[in-house]
Amino acid sequence: MFKSIKKDLPASIVVFFVALPLCLGIALASGAPLFSGLIAGIIGGIVVGALSGSKVGVSGPAAGLAAIVLTAIGTLGGYQNFLVAVVLGGVIQLLFGVLKAGVIGYYFPSSVIKGMLTGIGIIIILKQIPNFFGYDEESAWDLEFFEIDGGNTFSELFSMLSNIHPGAAIIGIISLAILVLWDRVLSKKGKIFKLIQGPLVAVVLGILFYNFTKGGPLSIAGKHLVSVPIPESASDFLNQFNFPNFMAITNVDVWVTAFTIALVASLETLLCVEASDKIDPDKNTTPTNRELLAQGTGNIISGLIGGLPITQVIVRSSANIQSGGKSKLSTIIHGFLLLISVILIPRLLNMIPLSVLAAILLVVGYKLAKPSLFKSMYKLGWKQWAPFIVTVVGIVFTDLLFGIGLGLLVGIVVILLKSYQNSHFLHIEDKSNGKHKIKMTLAEEVTFFNKGAILKELDSLPRDTYLELDLIKTRYLDNDIIEILEDFLYKAEERNIDIKLVSKRGIVENPASFIKFFNDRPKSNLSLS
């Protein structure tokens, strides 16, 4: 884990600056104490990061649970009663992990996962634009279209036009320019620019701007700044922790809330695991059942000391990947950075303009929703484009889970239209002459429903294997399976696995790229007949 510390340390700093406003903002939007969001971020980084099998995933409080938390606190009669539901939700997640419910994560098509990433990227941009220009509202941390305060995503943009703060806007624009310059130019000029990340420079400039403009026409104060609770003594710090009232455990509503938290948090986590693995350049595969066990443990601990519910969060995970994070060390360090900063330097943190952190989130959002992705998905044909665009639109105009549900529904309809029949594949092993010769014959119809089984088979192949992949009888090969085979090339080279591809298009030994091989007919690249 420590072998990649030169990359993980700078990445952890970026994740810290992304996580800090999210932890505080989500707590604010949830109607919970601000410190509860920081607790969840710290536990998500240190505890879940250490227990998880994900190398790049980052956990913390999730905006998707904000509405559930806000409603539950009122329904259950207070925050301490709600904490009982968080603890019980963690226990239920442990049960999900023991029952191996993590396999559900493999049954979401690639087009829907990419749509989720893109939709979240767009919604982050739309929600952070007001913060960027100094119109700082609680709605910036509410990722649903219809917001808790009665407005919606676009009404906040119109309200922003008459509430622009010049100082916040100026330092926001300067910060964004620095981030773009660092990413596009300076990071390629020398190692020092990779070690010192652009977001750190932007934050330092933001603090200097705050101090130099204090009392002037561009002065930034109040709700335009980060607002970390400042304890005056050790006892004040300890008093920020809340503890569950287990007398409420007999309340039926507490159990209903616990199951809701466990179900929604587990589903969001599994979706984020699939998404982060998809954009991970090293193509690591996260063990989903272990992730549920890690998340359950994190939620139990978070609930016991007053924290919000925890899930793996794609915004933080993608920031980690984009910044070069290679191992779980970056996740753990970011958790310790949160812990140390709220204890030692809360006053310094409260000098950071929110518009600077909004600039960092805008860059993260853009990288999740690059225009080039829309073009590439469209070129794959309507079978990939339809679930993708429905998921994007659904997330932007409703919420995360509803949007994903719409995309999944469209994906299922697409599969049914293709007259989905036999989804099995045959695996034959021959150990003659002491050498591993494995023949894998794919069925006539192979779809994203087979992702889990195929991933398991490919991951279980021993070193020094000769794999014959027979596609002679395969008429329909889902784009998801092609991507799995493409990702496997990376692992095959590491494990000295030779591949012989046999199809109606010819026989290829150790193909350089499965995507290139099947891309001769872009509009129907999934049809092999």
N, C-alpha and C positions, 0 to 999 in steps of 0.2 A: 504493500500500500504506500509506503514512504518513497518508493522508487520514482514516483512521478510528482514529488512535492514541488518541484520547480514550476510545474504547470497548475497543480492543484491550489497552491497558495494564492496566486493572482486571481484564479477563478473564484475562490472562496470570498475574496474581497468584493468582487462584482456581485456575487449572490447575496452577500450581506447587505449591500446597498439596495438591491432589488427587494429583499425580504423585509427590511426594516419598515418602509412605508406600508407594505402589504399587511404585516402583522398588526400595526397600529390602525390602519384604515379598516381592516376587516373586523377588528374588535369594535370600532366605532360604529360601523354599519350593523353589527350584530346586537347593539345595545348592551354590550358587556364592558367590564372595566378594561381600560387600555392595556394594563399590564397582563391581562389574560391572553392577549394576542402575542405578546412577547414570550410568555411562558410556552405557548404552543410552538412558536418558532424555534425556541431553544431546545425543547424536547424533540421536535421534529428533526432538528439538525444533529444533535448529539446522540440521543437514544435510538430513534428510528434509523438514522444514518449508520450507526454502528451495527444494528441488528439486520438491516436490509441486505438483500443480495444484489441490489442495484448499484452499479458503479457511478452512475451519473444522476440518478433521481434525487430530488430534494423535497422534503416534506415540511409541512407547516399548516397554519390555519388556512382554510379554503373559502374563497368568496362564494362558492356554490352552496355552502351551508349557512350563509349569513341570515337568510330569510327564515330558515328552520330554527336557528338559534334565537333570533329575535322573538319569534312567536312562542317558542318553548319557554323562554324565561318568564314571560307573562302568564302563560297557561299553567306552569308548574308552581307558581307562587314565589319566584325569586331565583337568584343566580345559584345559590348553594344547593337548592333542590335540583336545578338543571345539571349541576356537576355530577350528581348521582347517575343521571342518564348517560353522561359522557363515559363514566367508568364502566357502566353496564354495556354500553355500546362497544367499548374496547374488548370486553369479555366475549361478546357475541362475535366480534371479528376474529378473536382467537379460535372460536369454534368453527367459523368459516374456513380458517386456515387448516385446522385439523381435518375437516371434512373435504379438503382439497377443492374448495369452490373457486380457487384461483384460475382454474381451467377456463372459466367464462371469458377471461380476457383475450383468449385466442380466437373467439368467435365474432370479432368485429372486423369487417372488411377494411382493407388498407385505404380505400377511397374515403371511408367514413372517418378513420383516424386522421388522415391528412386534412379532411374538412374540419375536424375538431381543432387541429393546430391552427389552421388558417382563420377559423371563426374566432378563436380566442385572441389571436393576433390582432384582428380587426377591432374586436370589442375593447381590447386594451388601449389601442390607439384612440378610439372614439371617447373612451372614458377619461383618458389622461390629457387630452387636449385642453379641457378647462383648467386643470391643475397647471399645465404648462404655461398658460397665460394669466395665472394668478386668481382664477375663479375657483376657489377650493371649497368643495362641498362633499358631504358624506357620500353622495352618489358615485363619486369617483371610484369607490371600492365595492360598489354593488354591480356585479357583472350581469345582472338580468336587464332586459330591455325596459320593462315596466318597473320603476324604482320604488323603494320604500317610501320616499317623500311625496309620491303621487305623480312625479314627472316621468320622463323616459329619456333614453340615450340622446335623442336628437333635440328634445326641448332644452336639455342642459347646455347643448352647444349654442342654441339661440340666446339663452340667458347669459352665457359667457360674453357675448358680443358687447353688452353694455356694462360689463363688470371686469374689464381687463385691468390688471394691476401692472403699471409700467415697469417697476423694479423687478417683479417676479418674471415678467415676460422677457426683459432684457437678459437676465442671467440664465433664463431657460434657453433662449436662442443661442447665447454664447456656449452654454454647456452642450447643446445639441451639435453645434459646429465642431467643438472639441472632440466629441465622441465619433463623429463621422470622419474627421481628419485622422484621428488615432487609428480607427478601424481600416480605413482605405489606404492611408499613406504611411503614417509613422510606424505602425506595427511591422511594416516590411523593411524599415530602415535600420533596425538594430535590436539586440536582445533587451536593452534597457527599456524599450517601449513595449515589450511583451511582458516584462517583469512588473513594470508599473502600468497598471491598466488605466485606460481613459476615464472610466467612471470615478476612480479615486481622484484624479486631477480635477475633474469637473466638480466634485464635492468640495475639495479644498478651495477652489476658486469661489464656490458658492458661499462658503463660510467667510472668506475674505470680503466678498461683496457685501454680505450682511453687516459686517463690522465697519467697513468704510463708508457705507451709505446710511448708517444709523442716524436717525434724526433729520435726514434730508428728504427731498421730494421722492427719491427712489427707495426710501426705507422699507424694509420687509419686516413684518412683525405679525404676532398673533397667529391666526389660522393659516397663514402662508408659510409657516415653518413646521418642521417636525416637532411633535409634542410627546416626548418621552417623560413619564412620571419621574419627578426628582425627589427622592427621599432625603430627609434632613439628618437621619441617623440610621443606625443598623436596625433599630426597632421599627422605624418607619418603613424601611425596606421590607422587613419580614411581614409587616401588617398588610402589605399589598397582596399577599397570598390568601386565597379563599379555599375553604375546605368543604367537601360535600356533606350535606345533611342526610345521613343514611336513615334517618327516621322516615324519610319520604319514599323509601324503597318499596313500601306496600301500595303506593299510589299507582294505579293502572296506567295513568297518563305518562308516568315516568318510564315505564316499560315500553309503551308505544313509541315515545320519543327516542329511547335507547335503540330500538330496532330500526327506526327510521334513520338515525345517525349511522348505525352500523352498515345498513344497506347502501345508503347514498355515498358514504365515505369509502366503502369497499369498491363500489362501482366506479367512482371517480378515480380512485387509486389505480385500479386495473386498466382503465382507459389511459391514464397518464403513463403507466408503465409501458404499455404498448406503444404509445406515442414517443416517449423518450428513447426507447430501444430503436424505434424507426429512424430517428434523426441522429443517433449515436454513430459517429464515424468509425468506431471500433467494432460496431455490430455486436455488442454484448447482449446476451439474453438473460433477462431478469427472472428468477424463479418466483412465480406469482403467489404460490401458497406461502412461501417464506415471507413474501412482502406483506401478506395479510396478517401473519403472526407478528411481524415487526410493527405494523400500523396498530394492531390491537394492543400490544404492549405500550406503545407510545400514548394511545388514548387513555389507557388506564392510569398511567403516571400523570399525564396532563390533567385529567379530571380530578385526581387526588390532591393536586396542589393549586387548582384554580385556573387551569388553562382551557382554551377553546378546543373543539374537536380537530383532529389532524388528518390530513390526507396527503398523498404525494401530489405535488402541484406542478403543472407543466410550465408555468411562467418561470418559476425558479429553476426548474430542471433544464429548460431550454437556455436560460441565461448561463447556467453552469457549462452546458455543452458548447455554446457559442464562445465562451471565454476560455475554452481549452481544458476544462476539467477532465481528468482521466480516471480517477478512483474515488471511492467514497470518502477519502480524506478531505476533499474540498467541501463536502456536505457537513462533515463533523466540525471542521475548522470554522465554517460559517456560523454554526450553532454556538461555538465558544466565543466567537466575535460578538454575537448578540448578547451573550451572558456578560462578558467582560465590559462591553460598552455601556450597558444599562446600569452596571454597578459603579464603574469608575468615571465615565465621561458623559453622563446624561445631559449636562449643560452644553457641552460641545455639540452633541447630536442635535440639540434643540436650536442650534444656529444654522442648520442645513435648510435651505429653501426647498419647499416641496416641488417647485418648478424644475429644480435640478434633478430630483429623483424621477419626476415625470419624464424628463428628457431621456433618462436611462431606460425607462419602461417603453417609451416610444420606439427606441432602437430595437429593443427585444421584440416588441409587437410587429415591427416591420419585417424583421428576419423570420418571424413565424408566418407572415402573410405576404411574401414576396410576389409581385405580379407575374414573375416567370413561372410560379407554381400553377397559376390558373391556366397559363398557356400549355404547360406540359400535361396537365390533367385533361384538358380539352383534346389534345392530340391522341390520347389513349382511347378515345371513342366514348360514345354515350353511356356505355355500361359502367365506366369509371366516373365520367363527368356528372351524371345525374345524382348518384348518392353523395358525391363530393359537394356539389353546389347546393343541394338541399340541406346538407348538414351545416354548411357555412351560413346560409340565410336563416336557418332555424335557430342557430346559436345567437346570431346578431339580433334577431327580432323576438326571441323568447328567452330561453336560458340554456345552459350547457346540456343538461340531461335530456330535455325535450328536443333540442336540435339534433342530438346524437340519435335519439329514438326515431326521429323522422328519417334521417339518413339511413339508419339500419333497415327501416321498413322498405325504403326504396331499393336498397341493396338486395333484400330478400325477393322483392318483386322481380328484379332483374334476373336473379338466379332462376326463379320459376319460369320466366319467359324463355330461358335457354333450355327448357325441358330437362332439368336436372334429374339424372337417373342414378347411376352407380358412382358413389364417391369413395370407393375403397381402392387401395393399391396393394400389390403383392410384393412381399419382401422375401427373397430367397438367398440363403447364405451357403457358400461352398468353401470348405477349409481344406481342400485337397492340396497335397504337397506342402502342408504347413503354412500356406499363404492365404490371407483373408481375401476372398473374392466374393463380392456381394453384388447381387443383381436386384435392382429395384424397378419393378414394372408398374408404371402408373396406369390407373384405370381409364376408362373411356371419357369420363367426366371428372375433373378434379377442380374443386372450388375452395373458397376461403374456409369452408367448414373443416377442411383437412389440415389447416395450418398447425394445430396442436400436435396431431399425430406425426406429420412429416417432420416438424421441428424436433420432436423427441427422437425419431429414427436417425435423423442426420447427426444430432448431437451425440448419440450413443455409438456412432461408428468408431471403431478402434483406430489407432495410428497405423500407418503403413498399410492402408486398405486400397484395394482396386475396386472401384464402384462403377458398375455398368448401369446407366440410367436409361431404361427402355421406354420410349414414348411412341412406339410404332402404332399402338392401338388408341392412343390418346387423341381425342377429337377436340376437346375443350380444356384448356389449361388457364386457370384464373391468373390474372396479373399478380395477385398476392403470392401465389406459389412461385412464379418467376422471380419475384423479389426475394423470397426465401432462398431459392437456389443461388441467386446472385450473391446474397449475404454469405452463403455457405462457402463460396469460393475463397473468401478470406480465411475461414477456419481450416478449409481443406489444405491450403498451402502450409499453414502452421503445423498441421498434423500429418503431413506427407501423404495425403490421400489423392490418388490419381482418379480421374473421372473420364469415363467413356460415355458420350451422349449418342444414343441411337434413336433416330426419328426419320420420318418420311422425307425430311429435308437433307438427310445425309448422316454420316457418322463423323463425330468430332472427338478427338482426344484432348482432354484438358482444355475446354473452351475458355477463352479469355473473358467472355462475358455472356451470360445467358440472356440478358436483356437485349444485347446487340444481335445475338443469334435469332431471337424471336421477333426482332423489330423490322424484318424485311417487309412486313405488311402492317404499317402502323395503325390503320383504322380497324383492323381485325386481328391484332397481334396475339389475341388469346385463342384464336381458332387455328388449329393445326391441320384441318382437313383440306 
